[in-house]
Amino acid sequence: MKIFFIILAWFITILSAIIYSNENKDQIDLIKYNFNQKLSPKVAVVDSPPNHVIGNSFMIDVSEIISFSKKTAFIIHEKNNSTFNKKSLKIYFQNGFKTENLKTTKLNLPSSFTTAKNGGIKTVFHYKEKAFALISSLKNDCYYASIVSLDSGKELFKTKCLPKENLDYNGLGSSNIHHNNKIFISIGTPEQISSKIAELAQDKNSAYGKILEINKNDLKKVIESNSDKLDLKIFTMGHRNPQGFTRIEDSFFSVEHGPRGGDELNKIEKDKNYGWPKASYGTKYGHDENSRPYYANHEKNNFEEPLFALVPSVGISALNICPTKLQKHYEKPCLMALSLYGNDLRPGKSVIIYLLNEEMNKVHSIEKIYMGDNLKLRHFVTNSKNELYEDVAGDVYVSVDKKGIYKFSFIKFSK
């Protein structure tokens, strides 16, 4: 009889679990997602033969050199060491881990750090050999973004709580650049078809949809333990999901995702407004007869026009200057971007080369080089200031989502 009740209890437990799983599929999926995100990335050295990708006037040899199972947030190989060394890489992963000297450890993050709703570490910046990160956070049912010290684990800056409707931390985007005594960091609007969140890009009391400036003197005070708060100032506003950020001397450039098209390359100038969510060359998701379409003409509506908008979009991601070989080949200002998924009309997984005029206020040419079905290109390997790393042979290195790091060798230039 005792065995019968044990079997009956086991059967009822299994049946209850099945019913709960079917009725609470979203919660079960979230538990699975969070469990998977907490797993340490599996990092291994590989030596794959190169694949040849043909561009318009050169070829790119593409070879995998390191494999891993997660998405990157930032990757460092300092420029002062031009001989590439796999052990010299510092790889920051979105789920809160860091690989250094090919050994992976968990980062010192506050308890508010969350990977829910596609969250995680969005970018990492450094000052005086100290690391700081923009992360997604959750505390007392409040979803927000914060900047934290990776040494102390303390929150130094936090945004207000976000509306929960269609919240998606993929939209937080983010990259950073150093210039003079400032660090500039981009923060997107973390939404999935949410007008409440999108409108924060035009709210001067909100950090979302902005490029913000950090004074390095404030970071110095934090490092010296004289302060535990950062005061960030708005540099530009009206951004949707800024993914890549770089500079050529004193000129700043950013790329960001548009909605169903309209991935933008922007020249970033202080106090300018880039239009989101009022103006875009993209198209609104879904169909609502009562909704107003985006303004296509940015300038007419007192917003900054993008230097170039890709319609359809490609899922644009990182942005940096072109490597030396391409600069010498083109003999004009040159930017190189990466892309993620794209869509059926315009596949992503590409290297995109923008050629600019000498004043760097106009795009003369754009070339999209498709790199292959499985390569969702996320980040360039850079130095700690997000300046492109290239080795002594002129090769550059790129992370691919849930694949690894690949070497790109530019060869066989046409005369």
C-alpha positions as CSV (number, residue, x, y, z in Angstrom):
1,M,0.0,0.0,0.0
2,K,2.9,2.4,0.8
3,I,4.4,1.8,-2.6
4,F,1.0,2.6,-4.2
5,F,0.8,6.0,-2.5
6,I,4.5,6.8,-3.5
7,I,3.7,6.0,-7.1
8,L,0.5,8.0,-7.0
9,A,2.3,11.0,-5.5
10,W,4.9,10.7,-8.2
11,F,2.3,10.6,-10.9
12,I,0.4,13.6,-9.5
13,T,3.7,15.6,-9.3
14,I,4.5,14.8,-12.9
15,L,1.0,15.6,-14.1
16,S,1.0,18.9,-12.2
17,A,4.3,19.8,-13.7
18,I,3.0,19.2,-17.2
19,I,-0.1,21.2,-16.6
20,Y,1.9,24.1,-15.1
21,S,4.4,24.0,-18.0
22,N,1.6,24.2,-20.5
23,E,-0.3,27.0,-18.7
24,N,2.9,29.0,-17.8
25,K,5.0,28.5,-20.9
26,D,6.5,32.1,-20.8
27,Q,7.6,31.6,-17.2
28,I,9.2,28.2,-18.0
29,D,10.9,29.6,-21.0
30,L,12.3,32.5,-18.9
31,I,13.6,30.0,-16.3
32,K,15.3,28.0,-19.0
33,Y,16.7,31.2,-20.6
34,N,18.1,32.5,-17.3
35,F,19.6,29.1,-16.4
36,N,21.3,28.9,-19.7
37,Q,22.6,32.5,-19.4
38,K,24.2,31.7,-16.1
39,L,26.4,29.0,-17.6
40,S,30.0,29.9,-18.2
41,P,30.9,30.3,-21.9
42,K,32.9,27.4,-23.3
43,V,36.0,28.9,-24.8
44,A,38.5,26.9,-26.9
45,V,41.3,27.6,-29.3
46,V,40.7,26.4,-32.9
47,D,42.7,26.5,-36.1
48,S,40.3,26.4,-39.1
49,P,41.3,26.7,-42.7
50,P,40.3,30.1,-44.3
51,N,37.2,30.6,-46.4
52,H,37.6,33.0,-49.3
53,V,35.1,35.8,-49.6
54,I,35.1,38.0,-52.7
55,G,34.6,41.8,-52.5
56,N,34.5,44.3,-55.3
57,S,38.3,45.1,-55.4
58,F,39.8,42.6,-52.9
59,M,39.3,39.3,-51.2
60,I,38.8,38.5,-47.5
61,D,40.2,35.3,-46.0
62,V,38.0,34.3,-43.0
63,S,39.2,31.8,-40.5
64,E,38.0,30.9,-37.0
65,I,40.6,31.1,-34.3
66,I,38.6,30.9,-31.0
67,S,35.3,29.2,-30.4
68,F,32.7,30.0,-27.7
69,S,29.0,29.6,-27.0
70,K,27.8,33.1,-26.0
71,K,27.5,36.7,-27.2
72,T,30.2,39.2,-26.6
73,A,30.0,42.6,-25.0
74,F,33.5,43.9,-25.6
75,I,36.9,42.4,-26.7
76,I,40.3,43.8,-26.1
77,H,43.7,43.3,-27.6
78,E,45.9,46.3,-26.9
79,K,47.4,48.0,-29.9
80,N,50.9,48.3,-28.4
81,N,51.3,44.6,-29.1
82,S,51.0,44.2,-32.8
83,T,51.8,40.5,-32.8
84,F,48.4,38.8,-32.2
85,N,48.3,36.5,-29.2
86,K,45.2,34.6,-28.4
87,K,46.1,34.6,-24.7
88,S,46.3,38.4,-24.8
89,L,42.6,38.7,-25.5
90,K,40.2,39.9,-22.9
91,I,36.7,38.8,-23.9
92,Y,33.7,40.2,-22.0
93,F,30.5,38.2,-22.5
94,Q,27.0,39.6,-22.3
95,N,25.9,37.0,-19.6
96,G,28.5,38.3,-17.1
97,F,31.7,36.4,-17.7
98,K,35.2,37.4,-18.8
99,T,37.8,35.3,-20.5
100,E,41.5,36.4,-20.0
101,N,44.5,34.3,-20.7
102,L,42.0,31.7,-22.1
103,K,40.6,31.3,-18.6
104,T,37.0,32.2,-17.9
105,T,35.8,33.8,-14.6
106,K,32.5,35.4,-13.4
107,L,32.6,39.2,-13.3
108,N,31.9,41.2,-10.1
109,L,28.4,42.4,-10.8
110,P,25.7,43.7,-8.5
111,S,22.7,41.5,-7.5
112,S,20.5,43.7,-9.7
113,F,22.2,42.4,-12.8
114,T,19.8,40.6,-15.1
115,T,19.8,38.7,-18.3
116,A,16.0,38.6,-18.5
117,K,14.3,40.2,-21.5
118,N,17.5,39.9,-23.6
119,G,19.5,41.8,-21.0
120,G,23.1,41.5,-19.9
121,I,26.3,43.5,-20.3
122,K,25.9,45.9,-23.2
123,T,29.3,47.5,-23.4
124,V,32.5,47.9,-21.3
125,F,34.8,50.9,-21.0
126,H,38.1,51.5,-19.2
127,Y,39.9,54.3,-17.5
128,K,43.2,54.0,-15.6
129,E,43.1,50.2,-16.1
130,K,39.7,50.0,-14.3
131,A,36.7,48.5,-16.0
132,F,33.1,49.8,-16.0
133,A,30.1,48.4,-17.8
134,L,26.6,49.4,-19.0
135,I,24.2,46.6,-17.8
136,S,20.5,45.8,-17.7
137,S,19.2,45.7,-14.1
138,L,16.2,44.5,-12.2
139,K,15.3,45.3,-8.6
140,N,12.0,45.2,-6.7
141,D,10.2,44.6,-10.0
142,C,11.9,47.7,-11.5
143,Y,13.7,47.2,-14.9
144,Y,16.3,49.8,-15.6
145,A,19.9,50.3,-17.0
146,S,22.9,51.1,-14.9
147,I,26.7,51.8,-15.1
148,V,28.7,49.7,-12.7
149,S,32.3,49.3,-11.6
150,L,33.5,45.8,-12.4
151,D,36.1,46.1,-9.6
152,S,33.8,47.0,-6.7
153,G,30.5,45.8,-8.2
154,K,28.8,49.1,-7.2
155,E,26.2,51.0,-9.2
156,L,27.5,54.4,-10.2
157,F,24.6,55.5,-12.4
158,K,21.1,54.2,-12.8
159,T,18.1,55.2,-15.0
160,K,14.5,55.4,-14.0
161,C,12.3,52.3,-14.1
162,L,11.1,51.3,-17.6
163,P,7.6,50.5,-18.7
164,K,7.3,46.7,-18.8
165,E,5.1,46.6,-22.0
166,N,7.2,45.1,-24.8
167,L,10.5,45.8,-23.0
168,D,13.4,44.3,-24.8
169,Y,17.0,45.0,-23.6
170,N,18.3,44.2,-27.1
171,G,17.3,47.8,-27.8
172,L,19.7,49.1,-25.2
173,G,22.5,48.7,-27.8
174,S,25.6,50.6,-26.8
175,S,29.2,51.3,-27.6
176,N,31.7,53.9,-26.4
177,I,34.6,56.1,-27.5
178,H,37.2,58.2,-25.7
179,H,38.0,61.7,-26.8
180,N,40.1,64.2,-24.9
181,N,39.0,64.2,-21.3
182,K,35.6,62.5,-22.0
183,I,34.2,59.1,-22.5
184,F,31.0,59.0,-24.7
185,I,28.6,56.1,-24.3
186,S,25.5,55.4,-26.3
187,I,22.2,54.1,-24.7
188,G,19.3,53.0,-26.8
189,T,15.5,52.6,-26.2
190,P,15.1,49.0,-25.0
191,E,11.7,48.3,-26.6
192,Q,9.9,45.9,-28.9
193,I,7.1,48.0,-30.4
194,S,6.6,50.1,-27.3
195,S,5.7,53.8,-27.9
196,K,6.1,54.6,-24.2
197,I,9.7,53.5,-24.2
198,A,10.4,54.9,-27.7
199,E,9.3,58.3,-26.6
200,L,12.0,58.4,-23.9
201,A,14.4,59.2,-26.7
202,Q,12.9,62.7,-26.9
203,D,12.7,63.1,-23.1
204,K,15.5,65.3,-21.9
205,N,15.0,63.9,-18.4
206,S,15.7,60.4,-19.5
207,A,19.0,58.7,-20.4
208,Y,17.4,56.4,-23.0
209,G,17.9,57.1,-26.7
210,K,20.9,59.3,-26.0
211,I,24.6,59.6,-26.4
212,L,25.9,60.6,-23.0
213,E,29.3,62.1,-21.9
214,I,31.3,61.1,-18.9
215,N,34.0,63.4,-17.5
216,K,37.1,61.4,-16.8
217,N,37.7,63.5,-13.7
218,D,34.5,62.0,-12.3
219,L,35.8,58.5,-13.0
220,K,39.1,59.4,-11.3
221,K,37.1,60.4,-8.1
222,V,35.3,57.1,-8.3
223,I,38.6,55.2,-8.6
224,E,40.1,57.1,-5.7
225,S,37.0,56.2,-3.7
226,N,36.1,59.9,-3.2
227,S,32.7,59.3,-5.0
228,D,30.3,56.5,-5.8
229,K,28.2,58.4,-8.3
230,L,28.7,59.5,-11.9
231,D,27.1,62.6,-13.4
232,L,26.3,62.0,-17.1
233,K,25.4,64.7,-19.5
234,I,23.3,64.5,-22.7
235,F,25.5,64.9,-25.8
236,T,22.9,64.0,-28.4
237,M,19.4,62.6,-28.4
238,G,16.8,60.9,-30.6
239,H,18.5,57.6,-31.1
240,R,16.7,54.2,-31.3
241,N,19.2,51.5,-30.8
242,P,22.8,52.7,-31.3
243,Q,25.1,49.7,-31.7
244,G,28.4,51.0,-33.1
245,F,30.4,54.1,-32.2
246,T,33.7,55.4,-33.5
247,R,35.6,58.5,-34.4
248,I,38.0,59.7,-37.1
249,E,40.1,62.3,-35.3
250,D,37.5,64.9,-34.0
251,S,34.6,63.5,-36.0
252,F,32.2,61.1,-34.3
253,F,30.1,58.4,-36.1
254,S,27.4,56.0,-34.9
255,V,25.3,53.3,-36.5
256,E,21.9,52.2,-35.1
257,H,19.1,49.9,-35.9
258,G,16.0,51.2,-37.6
259,P,12.5,49.6,-37.6
260,R,11.9,47.3,-40.5
261,G,14.6,49.2,-42.5
262,G,16.3,52.5,-41.8
263,D,19.5,51.3,-40.2
264,E,21.4,54.6,-40.0
265,L,25.0,55.8,-40.2
266,N,25.0,59.2,-38.4
267,K,27.7,61.9,-37.9
268,I,27.4,62.8,-34.3
269,E,27.5,66.4,-33.3
270,K,26.9,67.9,-29.9
271,D,23.3,68.9,-29.0
272,K,21.8,67.5,-32.2
273,N,18.6,65.5,-32.3
274,Y,18.5,62.5,-34.6
275,G,14.7,62.1,-34.7
276,W,13.7,58.8,-33.1
277,P,10.8,58.0,-32.7
278,K,9.4,60.9,-34.9
279,A,11.6,60.4,-38.0
280,S,13.0,57.3,-39.6
281,Y,13.4,55.8,-43.1
282,G,12.1,52.5,-41.6
283,T,8.6,51.3,-41.4
284,K,6.3,50.8,-38.4
285,Y,5.8,47.2,-37.2
286,G,2.3,45.9,-37.6
287,H,-0.5,47.9,-39.1
288,D,-2.6,50.6,-37.4
289,E,-4.8,52.7,-39.6
290,N,-4.9,55.4,-37.0
291,S,-1.1,55.6,-36.4
292,R,1.0,58.3,-38.1
293,P,3.9,57.0,-40.3
294,Y,7.4,58.2,-39.4
295,Y,8.7,61.4,-41.0
296,A,11.0,60.5,-43.8
297,N,12.3,64.0,-44.1
298,H,14.4,64.6,-40.9
299,E,15.7,68.0,-41.8
300,K,12.2,69.5,-42.6
301,N,11.1,68.4,-39.1
302,N,14.1,69.9,-37.4
303,F,16.0,66.7,-37.0
304,E,19.5,65.6,-38.2
305,E,19.5,63.6,-41.5
306,P,21.5,60.4,-41.4
307,L,24.5,60.2,-43.6
308,F,23.1,57.0,-45.0
309,A,20.1,54.8,-44.2
310,L,19.8,51.2,-45.3
311,V,16.4,50.2,-46.5
312,P,15.8,47.3,-46.0
313,S,17.9,47.0,-42.9
314,V,20.8,44.6,-42.3
315,G,20.8,44.4,-38.5
316,I,23.8,46.7,-38.3
317,S,26.1,46.2,-35.2
318,A,29.7,47.4,-34.7
319,L,31.4,50.4,-36.4
320,N,35.0,51.3,-36.5
321,I,37.6,52.9,-38.8
322,C,38.8,50.9,-41.8
323,P,42.0,48.9,-41.3
324,T,45.2,50.4,-42.8
325,K,45.1,48.3,-45.9
326,L,41.7,49.6,-46.9
327,Q,42.6,53.2,-46.0
328,K,45.6,53.0,-48.3
329,H,43.6,51.3,-51.0
330,Y,40.8,53.9,-51.1
331,E,42.8,57.0,-50.1
332,K,39.8,58.7,-48.5
333,P,37.9,58.6,-45.2
334,C,36.7,55.1,-44.6
335,L,34.4,53.4,-42.1
336,M,33.7,49.7,-41.6
337,A,30.6,48.2,-40.0
338,L,29.4,44.7,-39.2
339,S,25.9,43.3,-39.3
340,L,23.8,40.6,-37.6
341,Y,20.8,38.8,-39.0
342,G,19.3,41.1,-41.6
343,N,16.2,39.8,-43.4
344,D,15.1,38.0,-46.6
345,L,15.2,41.3,-48.6
346,R,18.7,42.2,-47.5
347,P,20.6,39.5,-45.6
348,G,22.9,40.7,-42.8
349,K,26.0,38.7,-41.8
350,S,28.1,41.2,-43.8
351,V,31.0,43.6,-43.7
352,I,29.8,47.1,-44.8
353,I,32.3,49.7,-46.1
354,Y,31.4,53.4,-46.2
355,L,33.6,55.8,-48.2
356,L,33.2,59.4,-47.2
357,N,34.1,62.7,-48.7
358,E,37.0,64.7,-47.3
359,E,34.7,66.8,-45.1
360,M,33.2,63.5,-43.8
361,N,29.6,64.8,-44.1
362,K,28.6,62.7,-47.1
363,V,28.7,59.1,-48.1
364,H,30.2,58.6,-51.6
365,S,30.1,54.8,-51.7
366,I,28.8,51.8,-49.8
367,E,29.9,48.2,-50.3
368,K,28.2,45.3,-48.6
369,I,30.2,42.1,-48.5
370,Y,28.2,39.0,-47.5
371,M,30.3,36.8,-45.2
372,G,28.3,33.6,-45.0
373,D,25.1,32.1,-43.6
374,N,26.3,31.3,-40.1
375,L,28.3,34.5,-39.3
376,K,26.2,37.0,-37.3
377,L,28.9,39.6,-36.8
378,R,28.9,41.3,-33.4
379,H,32.1,43.2,-32.4
380,F,35.5,44.2,-33.6
381,V,38.5,43.3,-31.4
382,T,39.8,46.7,-30.3
383,N,42.0,48.2,-27.6
384,S,40.5,49.4,-24.3
385,K,39.5,52.7,-26.0
386,N,37.5,50.9,-28.7
387,E,40.1,51.7,-31.3
388,L,40.4,49.0,-34.0
389,Y,43.1,46.4,-33.3
390,E,45.0,45.2,-36.3
391,D,48.0,42.9,-36.2
392,V,51.4,43.3,-37.8
393,A,50.0,41.7,-41.0
394,G,47.1,44.1,-41.2
395,D,44.5,41.5,-40.2
396,V,41.5,42.4,-38.0
397,Y,39.4,40.2,-35.7
398,V,35.7,40.0,-35.3
399,S,33.3,38.2,-32.9
400,V,30.4,36.1,-34.2
401,D,27.4,35.4,-32.0
402,K,27.6,31.9,-30.3
403,K,30.5,30.9,-32.7
404,G,33.7,32.6,-31.7
405,I,36.3,35.0,-32.9
406,Y,37.3,35.1,-36.6
407,K,40.4,36.6,-38.3
408,F,39.7,38.7,-41.4
409,S,42.7,39.0,-43.8
410,F,42.4,41.5,-46.7
411,I,44.2,40.2,-49.7
412,K,44.5,40.3,-53.6
413,F,43.7,44.0,-54.1
414,S,43.0,45.0,-57.7
415,K,45.2,47.6,-59.2
